[in-house]
Amino acid sequence: MKKILTWIRRLILVSIALVVSFVGYSLFRMYQATTPVESISKYESVLATWKQRGLVDHFPSRVPDSASEVRFSALEGFLQGGGHIQIRFKLPQARIESYYEDASSKAKQFQDGGDAVTLVNSSDDGLWSTNPHTLDKSYSKFPDDYRIFIYDAVPYQQDEEYKNWNHGASKGVVISLKRSEVIYYAEDW
């Protein structure tokens, strides 16, 4: 009888250890999935993951040598929450102007300042853009000196009468000539 009780205790302890391990691992994965990656050292590996989605073909493969004040933010997305990837950096004024001209020729639409739904809310054919993930946390929208160039944006569910932006994807570039900054973005929600 003593042996049976010893085995039952061991079985209970092993079961408790397995449950605690599973819960701990699940919480860790949930934290990882809901916390943005902001380390620029992870840029290339995160970019490789996003290439599978077909949304980052316009991103630089590495940060330009002339770039300064580099900021990075990427979030895979979790359950119904959307994902994003953004890299922001300053460039010399002459370079930023050529980026601006290039973006102007590629954009389907653009907006000055605002957030992801500024155009969607102001126009029947408005496209989804992005939010300022790489600006200081005090910004909920881009200031007016940032022009958001939308290269492509599609809702995943669409009918002829109504664009449903509940799920979709958007990609493009945000440029401020005033601040000599460029932000590459892609959103998938």
N, C-alpha and C positions, 0 to 999 in steps of 0.2 A: 504494500500500500504506500510506503514511503517513497518508493521509486516512481510510482505513478504520480504522486503529488509533486515530486521534484520535476518530472517531465512536463507536467501541466504548468508549473511556475515558469519553466524555461520557455515553453511555447508562448505563454502570455507575454513574457518579457521580450521575446523576439518579435512578436506581433506588434507590441507597443513601439519598439524600436523602428520597425518597418513603417508604421503609420506616421510616426514623428518625422522620419526621414523623407517620406513622400510629401507630407505637408510642408516641410522646410524647403524641399526642392521646388515644389509648386509655387510657393511664395517668392522664392528667389527668381524663378522664371517670369513670374508676373511682374516683379519689380524691373527686371531687365527689359521686358516688353513695353513697359510704360515709362521708361526713363530714356531721354534722348542721349545718343552718343555725341559728345562734343569735343573729343580729342582729335585734333587734326592728324595725329599719327595713324588714326584708323580710317582716314579718308579713302585711300585707295581700296582697302578691303570692303568697306561699305559700298563704295561705288560699284565694285564688281558684283555685289549682291543685287544692287538696284538695276544693273544692266539687263538682268533677266526679265525685268518688267517692261523694258523698251522705253523707258522714260528719261534716261540720262545720256542719250547720245550727243547732246549739245554741251555736256559738262567737260571741262578740261581734264585730261587724264592725270595731271598733277598740277599743283599750284604754280603759277608762273614765277620765275625768279625775281621779277620786278615787283611782285605783290608784297604788301605789308598789311599789318593789322588783320590777319586772317582769323575768321570765325567759322565754325562748322557746327551743324546740327543735323542729326538724322534719327528718325524714329521709324521702326519697322511697321508699326500699327499693331493693334491688339483687339481681337474680337470685332466689334463694330467701330472701333476707333481708327481713324485714318493714319497713314504714314506720310512722312515727308523727308526730303533731303535738301539741304541748302548749304552752299559755301559762299562766304562773303569775303571780299578783300579790296583793299585800296590799290590803285594803279596810278602811274604818272598821268597827268592830264592829257597828254597827246595820245596815249594808249586808250584811255577811257573813251575818248571821242570816236576812235575807230570801232570800239566795241558797240557804242551807241548807234553808229551808222549801220553796222552789221545787224544788230538786233532790230532796227527799224525796218530793214528789208525783209526779215524773216517772220515778223509778228503777224498773226491773224487779227489781233486786237491789242490795244494798250490802254492803260489808265494811269493817271497821275495820282499817286498816293492811294490810300484805302486799304482794303483787305481782300480776302479770297472771294467774297460775294458782292463786292461793290458793283461790278458790271452786271452780274446776274440779277441784282435787285433793281438796277436802273434801266435796263433795256431787255426787250423780249429776246434778242439774239445775243445777249451778254454772255461772256464766257467766265468760268471759274478761274481764279488766279492763285494767289498764295497769301500767307500771313507772314509777319516779320519774325521768323523763328531765330534769326541770327542777330537781330538788333537787341538793344538792352531790354530787359524784361518789362520796363515801364511802357513800352510801345505795344499797343494792341492793334495798331494800324500803321501802315507806312506813311510818313510825312509826305506832303505834296511834291517835294523836290525829287522823290523817287518815282521813276516811270517804270511801270510793270509791263513788260512785253510778253504777251501770251503767245507762245509758238503753237500750242495745241491744247485743247481741253475738250473732253468728251464725257457726257453722263453715261453710266453703264446701263441705265434703264431709260428708254426714250420712246415716246409715241409721237404721232404727228401733231397733236394739239399741245402737249406739255412736256417740257424738258424736266426730268426728275433728277436733280443734282444730289439726291441722297447718297449716291455712290458714283464715283467717277475718277478721272485722272486729269492732271494739268501739268504743263511744263513750260518753262520759259526763262527769262532773264529779267532782273530788276537792276536799273542803273540810276545813279545820282551823279549828274555832271558837277553839281555844286560840291559834293563830298568826295568826288573821284572814286566812287565805289561801284562794284559790280557784284550782284548776287545771282548765282545760278540756282534754280529751284526745280523741284518735281514734287508733286503731291499725288497720293493714291489713297482713296478713302472708300 
